[in-house]
């Protein structure tokens, strides 16, 4: 399922250096894993007080660590390393090469799991971390941490697994974190190690270093790699993509288009159900993992070229993606909305109603204003004020859910709403 990211090609095993007792197993782990460990710099705002006690904002650079999980430039780190960053940079330390610094893009993140996925563009394939498993860890076994503590790059520390299945609350984090099932180690882990790997003696990643308990010594924690893999599946899912095109493919088998939203960018470009995806922006797609990887970086309001095989041969479709919120609303309701202000109040106004879909079936029109929504069977009503608010509400509901909607419609065109005759109510059935 995630073979491209974490079930990675094994590197050749180096024979035991019996002729040099200084080359210990820990040295071999460092040699094997260090090229896949990177230094991350995040530029973010920092509140300061001047000489007179006045508050002002400066830009500060915070360092952290990350691990390369795909040779094309995907990197896993902690969410708190990247949170609120204006710019992100990644420095590679490759054997025989001077350190090289690249701008990085935040692809997706899971704040409550404190994990994030970055992407850098390089002119060559990258060394990739080897993945182990956290299901068979033993108390007392040797572990190695590699990272960039306090700005000291390519730092290696070693210790043992001190505890398993540790729960840890970090209330001052944003959002507050409640970790479960962490690996505890006495290997030295300091600020800047966050996002780097915890490795077993075979050089396989068994966790992502993430937290230090304040006031404690020789007590660090790592997210087990099996949990990291679960989160990566979510970060790589089509729903995590920044751009929405209105189609999906069967990414477990044929890569054939199996969902196509009428009126979506893909449908308007001429795509049809059953066509098989061959390439994205010229990069050949072999399986579902490659589909998810190449789909993630695509940005809203930018064109992407999809090559599909159909009954009449291969054809390229140039499609401009929408942002995820706009696409989610269109997919579930068949309409588009934008915020509209009335005095101090903000409403969502319909800007377009598709020819097919729940909005058209109910008789909604462009210009209607959403006054309230109620999920069938519930008494509480809500008034979404942004596209994201409405998209989040819809995301939690299964297909065929009924939503009562109150809309304001200026029937007589006098630029005012008569609350007796121009407040309409109906039921939308979600796609």
Phi, psi and omega in degrees: 000315183241032188300327184292332184265310191239332174275080197262159180298129182290139174280153179299138181282134179275132181295149180302133184275070185298339183274357181220097183295344179287335181276086184275170175304327179292322176299318180295322177299314181298317179298319185287318190265332188304321180298341180264004179257132186239162175258128182247132175244130180239122176271123180215164182286147177223124180284133182229158173247132178276187185301330183266008178084010180275140183276135173214169186245134173236161177266130183238150177250125180247135183259152176203191183233166177201169179231138177283124182246357175209139186297343180276359173115017176273136187227134176258138176211187175278146175299320185292342175289325186259349188300135175063020182281136173282320178220150177233139177227145179236131176251128178263143175238090184258145185301129178079004182236151172289150178305139180235134186251132182231144169292146182236150176249138173279114182278308178197164182211158176234087187304321184286345173257359180056045178230149179214155181240123179249165177220133170239154178255119179235165181270003182211165178284148185257155171292141187241142179291144174276139180258133170258212174223151177257011183275344184237024182294150183237138173301133177091351181286151184289136176226157181230135176248136176234135180184203186228062184293133176053033178081000180272099190287154178055049179266133180245133173225155183227156178188211179229167170282116183270336182195158180232155177057043179276139173258142185213127174261135175236081188292336182275353178289159176238108356287161175304138186250141173232091181281145174229144174073027182287157171270130177257136180220154174262004173299139185297118178232118184235170176307130185108338172285342184305130180093349179276171185271149164256128190240149171274180187287352175267005178081017180262138178289125177246355179188166174248120181295134188220333189209151173234134177278122182299140178083355181259152175243144178056040180219099176242166184224150179222145174282125181302143185296331178295325176289322177302317181296321177299315180294322179299325177301320179289318181295335181263358183291154178305329181291344178274350181298145179285329183255145178242129183246347177091014175219156173223161179237160174285092189276003176263350185216272194273344188061026177274147178295117181242356173221134179212115183278122178302135179083359180281167178305319180293317180295319179292335178281350176106005178298154179224154177299144177092344178292145185259129179286129179250323186203154172236121183050041176085349180273122182295139181249117184263330184205181183297324179296316178293325177300313182294319180297315183282341179281325188303315186286350183296133188254150176298151175065017173237149182278148173226147181251120178251128177258123182234150176260126179233187182300332182255020178104184182286145179212145178262137178240120178264116189233135175263119184282153171262167172285162188298320183295312178301317180293320181296319179295317180295319182294320184274329188240345181069040178206164174238149183224161172213152180295144178221132183260136174232096187066237179271349184271146175242128179240166169258126180251135176291128178254339179203142174238124182291158179294332177236143176138171182301321181295317179294320181297327180278342181094017177291154183229156170300135183104337176299146180246130179282119179265321181198150174232141176224129175287135183307133179090354178246146183272329184289142177244157178228156173234097179295139183252347178224163175302319181297321178301313182292319180297318179296321178298314182292326184298334183272359186249139179282162175304151179074005174294138178264132178237122173283134182232133171255126178237150175258128182227122179281082186296321185263001174071024181266012177067017176227158179251121174273111185294350178272326188236350186241023170248115186248149181228142177200185183236123173264136177251115186293142172286000000 
